[in-house]
Amino acid sequence: MSAGNSHRGRFLPIEWTLTAMPALHMCHVGKCLVCGEHSTDTADPDEAQLWCLRHAGMTRHPGYEMSAFQFFSARITDPVVGESSLST
């Protein structure tokens, strides 16, 4: 990182917590390691695997990666820091 982009503020260690966002489900993606094509995000891991099998059948590409990800929100849980102090 260049010196021009560094933040010169004071580091304040505060406690945070991550909470899964209930409206956004866990997503699965299948990706071809040969050409980089990938499935669409899906809640069903079987759909992502099926995409890999179909892609293998059409292209004869042998290598695949399965990824899963989930969305989270972060909020301060430190009792010393109030949320009102963050908005100023």
Rosetta constraint file for C-alpha pairs under 8 A:
AtomPair CA 1 CA 5 HARMONIC 6.76 0.50
AtomPair CA 1 CA 6 HARMONIC 7.11 0.50
AtomPair CA 2 CA 6 HARMONIC 6.78 0.50
AtomPair CA 14 CA 76 HARMONIC 7.39 0.50
AtomPair CA 14 CA 78 HARMONIC 5.82 0.50
AtomPair CA 14 CA 81 HARMONIC 7.52 0.50
AtomPair CA 15 CA 76 HARMONIC 5.95 0.50
AtomPair CA 15 CA 77 HARMONIC 5.49 0.50
AtomPair CA 15 CA 78 HARMONIC 4.70 0.50
AtomPair CA 16 CA 74 HARMONIC 6.53 0.50
AtomPair CA 16 CA 75 HARMONIC 5.51 0.50
AtomPair CA 16 CA 76 HARMONIC 4.33 0.50
AtomPair CA 16 CA 77 HARMONIC 5.19 0.50
AtomPair CA 16 CA 78 HARMONIC 6.78 0.50
AtomPair CA 17 CA 74 HARMONIC 5.66 0.50
AtomPair CA 17 CA 75 HARMONIC 5.65 0.50
AtomPair CA 17 CA 76 HARMONIC 6.42 0.50
AtomPair CA 17 CA 77 HARMONIC 6.35 0.50
AtomPair CA 18 CA 72 HARMONIC 5.95 0.50
AtomPair CA 18 CA 73 HARMONIC 5.62 0.50
AtomPair CA 18 CA 74 HARMONIC 4.64 0.50
AtomPair CA 18 CA 75 HARMONIC 6.75 0.50
AtomPair CA 19 CA 72 HARMONIC 5.32 0.50
AtomPair CA 19 CA 73 HARMONIC 5.41 0.50
AtomPair CA 19 CA 74 HARMONIC 6.52 0.50
AtomPair CA 20 CA 70 HARMONIC 7.22 0.50
AtomPair CA 20 CA 71 HARMONIC 6.00 0.50
AtomPair CA 20 CA 72 HARMONIC 4.39 0.50
AtomPair CA 20 CA 73 HARMONIC 6.47 0.50
AtomPair CA 21 CA 25 HARMONIC 7.65 0.50
AtomPair CA 21 CA 71 HARMONIC 5.82 0.50
AtomPair CA 21 CA 72 HARMONIC 5.23 0.50
AtomPair CA 21 CA 73 HARMONIC 6.36 0.50
AtomPair CA 24 CA 70 HARMONIC 7.60 0.50
AtomPair CA 24 CA 71 HARMONIC 6.50 0.50
AtomPair CA 25 CA 43 HARMONIC 6.48 0.50
AtomPair CA 25 CA 70 HARMONIC 6.67 0.50
AtomPair CA 25 CA 71 HARMONIC 7.58 0.50
AtomPair CA 26 CA 43 HARMONIC 5.89 0.50
AtomPair CA 26 CA 68 HARMONIC 6.81 0.50
AtomPair CA 26 CA 69 HARMONIC 5.71 0.50
AtomPair CA 26 CA 70 HARMONIC 4.57 0.50
AtomPair CA 26 CA 71 HARMONIC 7.30 0.50
AtomPair CA 27 CA 41 HARMONIC 5.58 0.50
AtomPair CA 27 CA 42 HARMONIC 5.16 0.50
AtomPair CA 27 CA 43 HARMONIC 4.79 0.50
AtomPair CA 27 CA 44 HARMONIC 7.52 0.50
AtomPair CA 27 CA 45 HARMONIC 7.93 0.50
AtomPair CA 27 CA 68 HARMONIC 5.46 0.50
AtomPair CA 27 CA 69 HARMONIC 5.36 0.50
AtomPair CA 27 CA 70 HARMONIC 6.32 0.50
AtomPair CA 28 CA 41 HARMONIC 5.58 0.50
AtomPair CA 28 CA 42 HARMONIC 5.28 0.50
AtomPair CA 28 CA 43 HARMONIC 6.06 0.50
AtomPair CA 28 CA 44 HARMONIC 6.81 0.50
AtomPair CA 28 CA 45 HARMONIC 5.54 0.50
AtomPair CA 28 CA 48 HARMONIC 6.30 0.50
AtomPair CA 28 CA 66 HARMONIC 7.04 0.50
AtomPair CA 28 CA 67 HARMONIC 5.59 0.50
AtomPair CA 28 CA 68 HARMONIC 4.35 0.50
AtomPair CA 28 CA 69 HARMONIC 6.61 0.50
AtomPair CA 29 CA 38 HARMONIC 6.80 0.50
AtomPair CA 29 CA 39 HARMONIC 5.62 0.50
AtomPair CA 29 CA 40 HARMONIC 6.34 0.50
AtomPair CA 29 CA 41 HARMONIC 5.30 0.50
AtomPair CA 29 CA 42 HARMONIC 6.74 0.50
AtomPair CA 29 CA 45 HARMONIC 7.67 0.50
AtomPair CA 29 CA 48 HARMONIC 5.47 0.50
AtomPair CA 29 CA 66 HARMONIC 5.77 0.50
AtomPair CA 29 CA 67 HARMONIC 5.25 0.50
AtomPair CA 29 CA 68 HARMONIC 6.41 0.50
AtomPair CA 30 CA 38 HARMONIC 5.52 0.50
AtomPair CA 30 CA 39 HARMONIC 5.29 0.50
AtomPair CA 30 CA 40 HARMONIC 7.99 0.50
AtomPair CA 30 CA 48 HARMONIC 4.96 0.50
AtomPair CA 30 CA 49 HARMONIC 6.22 0.50
AtomPair CA 30 CA 51 HARMONIC 6.84 0.50
AtomPair CA 30 CA 52 HARMONIC 5.99 0.50
AtomPair CA 30 CA 64 HARMONIC 6.82 0.50
AtomPair CA 30 CA 65 HARMONIC 5.76 0.50
AtomPair CA 30 CA 66 HARMONIC 4.64 0.50
AtomPair CA 30 CA 67 HARMONIC 6.52 0.50
AtomPair CA 31 CA 36 HARMONIC 6.22 0.50
AtomPair CA 31 CA 37 HARMONIC 5.87 0.50
AtomPair CA 31 CA 38 HARMONIC 4.13 0.50
AtomPair CA 31 CA 39 HARMONIC 6.46 0.50
AtomPair CA 31 CA 52 HARMONIC 7.08 0.50
AtomPair CA 31 CA 64 HARMONIC 5.51 0.50
AtomPair CA 31 CA 65 HARMONIC 5.14 0.50
AtomPair CA 31 CA 66 HARMONIC 6.43 0.50
AtomPair CA 32 CA 36 HARMONIC 5.06 0.50
AtomPair CA 32 CA 37 HARMONIC 5.48 0.50
AtomPair CA 32 CA 38 HARMONIC 6.09 0.50
AtomPair CA 32 CA 52 HARMONIC 7.09 0.50
AtomPair CA 32 CA 55 HARMONIC 7.95 0.50
AtomPair CA 32 CA 61 HARMONIC 7.35 0.50
AtomPair CA 32 CA 63 HARMONIC 6.08 0.50
AtomPair CA 32 CA 64 HARMONIC 4.60 0.50
AtomPair CA 32 CA 65 HARMONIC 6.53 0.50
AtomPair CA 33 CA 63 HARMONIC 5.21 0.50
AtomPair CA 33 CA 64 HARMONIC 5.22 0.50
AtomPair CA 33 CA 65 HARMONIC 6.74 0.50
AtomPair CA 34 CA 61 HARMONIC 6.28 0.50
AtomPair CA 34 CA 62 HARMONIC 7.65 0.50
AtomPair CA 34 CA 63 HARMONIC 6.48 0.50
AtomPair CA 34 CA 64 HARMONIC 7.96 0.50
AtomPair CA 39 CA 48 HARMONIC 6.11 0.50
AtomPair CA 39 CA 51 HARMONIC 6.10 0.50
AtomPair CA 39 CA 52 HARMONIC 7.67 0.50
AtomPair CA 40 CA 48 HARMONIC 7.66 0.50
AtomPair CA 41 CA 48 HARMONIC 7.80 0.50
AtomPair CA 42 CA 47 HARMONIC 6.94 0.50
AtomPair CA 42 CA 48 HARMONIC 6.82 0.50
AtomPair CA 44 CA 48 HARMONIC 7.02 0.50
AtomPair CA 45 CA 49 HARMONIC 6.32 0.50
AtomPair CA 46 CA 50 HARMONIC 6.01 0.50
AtomPair CA 47 CA 51 HARMONIC 6.24 0.50
AtomPair CA 48 CA 52 HARMONIC 6.52 0.50
AtomPair CA 48 CA 66 HARMONIC 7.56 0.50
AtomPair CA 49 CA 53 HARMONIC 6.39 0.50
AtomPair CA 49 CA 66 HARMONIC 7.56 0.50
AtomPair CA 50 CA 54 HARMONIC 6.15 0.50
AtomPair CA 51 CA 55 HARMONIC 6.02 0.50
AtomPair CA 52 CA 56 HARMONIC 6.06 0.50
AtomPair CA 52 CA 64 HARMONIC 6.80 0.50
AtomPair CA 53 CA 57 HARMONIC 6.15 0.50
AtomPair CA 54 CA 58 HARMONIC 6.28 0.50
AtomPair CA 55 CA 59 HARMONIC 5.94 0.50
AtomPair CA 55 CA 60 HARMONIC 7.60 0.50
AtomPair CA 55 CA 61 HARMONIC 7.45 0.50
AtomPair CA 56 CA 60 HARMONIC 4.74 0.50
AtomPair CA 56 CA 61 HARMONIC 5.11 0.50
AtomPair CA 56 CA 62 HARMONIC 6.42 0.50
AtomPair CA 57 CA 61 HARMONIC 8.00 0.50
AtomPair CA 76 CA 81 HARMONIC 7.71 0.50
AtomPair CA 76 CA 83 HARMONIC 7.63 0.50
AtomPair CA 78 CA 82 HARMONIC 7.90 0.50
AtomPair CA 81 CA 85 HARMONIC 7.05 0.50
AtomPair CA 82 CA 86 HARMONIC 7.30 0.50
AtomPair CA 83 CA 87 HARMONIC 7.10 0.50
AtomPair CA 84 CA 88 HARMONIC 7.20 0.50
